[in-house]
Amino acid sequence: MDTNKKSARNSRVTGAPGPLELPGREAADGVPPLDPLTLLVTAHSPQDLLALRKWIRSFWKAQQKANPVQAEPVQAKLLAGLAPEERLVVLRAMGAEMAKGKPREITEAEAHDIATSPAGAAQMIYLSARRQHPGLQLLDVQRRITDDNVNAILEEYNEAAAPEDEEGNPDPKGPPSNTSGSSVSPTPTATEPGE
């Protein structure tokens, strides 16, 4: 697909930009103040969704490396009711699974938690606003989103970025949203191509 066709398709998918107000903050303990920031955001393009999926996956992998989950020791209570031969079969099967070293995949709940965290919200908003604001940096967005305001910002983001039809009604073909109110479409549950 040539560039003009991609641009036309993406503009149909993303719709018109809507305003999103990110709060500022007052100076405190040597941290300089930040002025509020108004951004024009759109629904994510297919490229933005792919970038967000990859970011969520890499963020999750970094968390896994930083906090490796230790294998839980087999509880004697679970094996107590088994005959010695059955215990040996169970333990060998468990050992074979562990030896495969197959990495665990990210779950939808984990992806949702990452996407609705301050870092995930900043990434979503940055991807959505970067075409309208070429000088915008991710750090400008990250500094304004905290644990205290992330839910309110995601709610406002969903309203501002929601595609609308010709009469101004929410487009039913727009990005799916989950029950928590954040638009989290790209749940990486399988390995991305090229990884």
C-alpha positions as CSV (number, residue, x, y, z in Angstrom):
1,M,0.0,0.0,0.0
2,D,1.5,3.3,-1.0
3,T,1.9,6.2,1.5
4,N,-1.0,8.3,0.2
5,K,-3.4,5.3,0.6
6,K,-2.1,4.7,4.1
7,S,-2.5,8.3,5.1
8,A,-6.1,8.4,3.8
9,R,-7.0,5.1,5.5
10,N,-5.5,6.3,8.8
11,S,-7.3,9.7,8.7
12,R,-10.6,7.8,8.2
13,V,-9.8,5.5,11.1
14,T,-8.6,8.2,13.5
15,G,-11.1,11.0,12.8
16,A,-10.8,14.6,13.9
17,P,-8.6,15.5,16.9
18,G,-10.2,16.5,20.2
19,P,-8.7,18.6,23.0
20,L,-7.2,17.0,26.1
21,E,-6.1,19.1,29.1
22,L,-3.2,17.6,31.2
23,P,-2.9,19.2,34.6
24,G,0.1,21.2,35.7
25,R,1.7,21.1,39.1
26,E,3.0,23.5,41.7
27,A,6.7,23.6,42.7
28,A,7.5,21.3,45.6
29,D,10.7,20.1,47.3
30,G,13.0,21.3,44.5
31,V,10.7,20.0,41.7
32,P,10.0,22.9,39.3
33,P,6.3,23.8,38.5
34,L,4.6,22.6,35.4
35,D,2.0,24.5,33.4
36,P,-1.1,22.7,32.3
37,L,-0.8,21.3,28.8
38,T,-3.6,21.1,26.2
39,L,-3.1,18.5,23.5
40,L,-5.1,17.6,20.4
41,V,-5.6,13.8,20.5
42,T,-7.1,11.4,18.0
43,A,-8.0,7.7,18.1
44,H,-5.0,5.6,17.6
45,S,-4.0,4.7,14.0
46,P,-3.2,1.1,13.2
47,Q,0.5,2.0,13.5
48,D,-0.1,3.6,16.9
49,L,-1.9,0.5,18.1
50,L,1.0,-1.7,17.0
51,A,3.5,0.7,18.7
52,L,1.4,0.6,21.9
53,R,1.2,-3.2,21.8
54,K,5.0,-3.4,21.4
55,W,5.5,-0.9,24.2
56,I,3.2,-2.8,26.6
57,R,5.0,-6.0,25.8
58,S,8.5,-4.6,26.3
59,F,7.4,-2.8,29.5
60,W,6.0,-6.1,30.8
61,K,9.2,-8.0,29.9
62,A,11.3,-5.4,31.7
63,Q,9.1,-5.9,34.8
64,Q,9.5,-9.6,34.5
65,K,13.3,-9.3,34.4
66,A,13.3,-6.8,37.3
67,N,11.1,-9.0,39.5
68,P,11.5,-12.6,38.4
69,V,8.9,-14.9,39.8
70,Q,10.4,-17.7,41.7
71,A,9.0,-21.2,41.0
72,E,6.9,-22.2,44.0
73,P,8.1,-25.3,45.8
74,V,5.9,-28.3,45.4
75,Q,3.8,-28.5,48.5
76,A,4.0,-31.8,50.3
77,K,0.2,-31.6,51.0
78,L,-0.5,-31.8,47.3
79,L,1.6,-35.0,46.8
80,A,0.7,-36.6,50.1
81,G,-2.3,-38.4,48.8
82,L,-0.4,-40.0,45.9
83,A,1.3,-43.3,45.7
84,P,5.1,-43.1,45.4
85,E,5.0,-44.0,41.7
86,E,2.4,-41.3,41.0
87,R,4.4,-38.7,42.9
88,L,7.4,-39.6,40.7
89,V,5.3,-39.2,37.5
90,V,4.0,-35.8,38.7
91,L,7.4,-34.5,39.7
92,R,9.0,-35.7,36.4
93,A,6.3,-34.0,34.4
94,M,6.8,-30.8,36.3
95,G,10.5,-31.0,35.8
96,A,10.1,-31.5,32.1
97,E,7.8,-28.4,31.8
98,M,10.3,-26.4,33.8
99,A,13.2,-27.6,31.6
100,K,11.4,-26.4,28.5
101,G,12.0,-22.9,29.7
102,K,9.0,-21.6,27.7
103,P,8.4,-18.0,28.8
104,R,5.0,-17.1,30.2
105,E,2.9,-14.8,28.0
106,I,1.4,-11.6,29.2
107,T,-2.3,-11.9,30.3
108,E,-5.0,-9.4,29.3
109,A,-5.3,-8.3,32.9
110,E,-1.5,-7.6,33.1
111,A,-1.7,-5.7,29.8
112,H,-4.7,-3.7,31.1
113,D,-2.9,-2.8,34.3
114,I,0.1,-1.6,32.3
115,A,-2.0,0.4,29.9
116,T,-4.0,2.1,32.7
117,S,-0.9,2.9,34.8
118,P,0.6,6.4,34.6
119,A,3.3,5.2,32.3
120,G,0.8,3.4,30.0
121,A,-1.5,6.4,29.9
122,A,1.4,8.7,29.0
123,Q,2.4,6.4,26.2
124,M,-1.2,6.2,24.8
125,I,-1.6,10.0,25.0
126,Y,1.8,10.6,23.5
127,L,1.1,8.3,20.5
128,S,-2.3,9.9,20.0
129,A,-1.0,13.5,20.1
130,R,2.4,13.3,18.5
131,R,1.2,14.0,14.9
132,Q,-0.7,17.1,16.0
133,H,2.3,18.3,18.2
134,P,5.6,17.5,16.4
135,G,7.7,19.1,19.3
136,L,5.9,17.0,22.0
137,Q,8.1,14.7,24.0
138,L,6.9,11.7,26.0
139,L,8.5,13.2,29.1
140,D,6.2,16.2,28.8
141,V,3.2,13.9,29.1
142,Q,4.8,11.6,31.7
143,R,5.5,14.5,34.1
144,R,1.8,15.4,34.3
145,I,0.3,12.0,34.9
146,T,0.4,10.6,38.4
147,D,-1.3,7.7,40.3
148,D,-3.7,10.3,41.7
149,N,-4.9,11.6,38.4
150,V,-4.5,8.8,35.9
151,N,-8.1,7.6,35.9
152,A,-9.5,11.0,35.4
153,I,-7.0,11.7,32.6
154,L,-7.9,8.4,30.9
155,E,-11.6,9.2,31.1
156,E,-11.0,12.6,29.5
157,Y,-8.7,11.1,26.9
158,N,-11.3,8.5,25.9
159,E,-13.9,11.3,25.4
160,A,-11.4,13.5,23.4
161,A,-10.1,10.7,21.2
162,A,-13.4,9.0,20.5
163,P,-14.2,8.9,16.8
164,E,-17.6,10.4,15.9
165,D,-19.8,9.9,12.9
166,E,-21.1,12.7,10.7
167,E,-23.7,13.8,13.2
168,G,-21.3,14.0,16.1
169,N,-22.4,10.7,17.7
170,P,-19.8,8.3,19.0
171,D,-18.8,6.0,16.1
172,P,-19.8,2.4,16.9
173,K,-16.9,1.3,14.8
174,G,-14.4,3.3,16.9
175,P,-11.8,1.7,19.1
176,P,-13.3,-0.8,21.7
177,S,-13.2,0.3,25.3
178,N,-13.2,-1.8,28.3
179,T,-15.4,-1.5,31.4
180,S,-13.0,0.6,33.3
181,G,-13.4,3.4,30.8
182,S,-9.9,3.3,29.2
183,S,-9.5,2.5,25.6
184,V,-7.2,-0.4,25.6
185,S,-7.4,-2.3,22.4
186,P,-3.9,-3.7,21.9
187,T,-3.7,-6.6,24.3
188,P,-0.5,-8.5,23.4
189,T,-1.3,-12.1,24.2
190,A,0.9,-13.7,21.7
191,T,4.5,-13.0,20.5
192,E,4.7,-10.1,18.1
193,P,6.1,-10.8,14.6
194,G,9.8,-10.5,14.5
195,E,10.4,-11.1,18.2
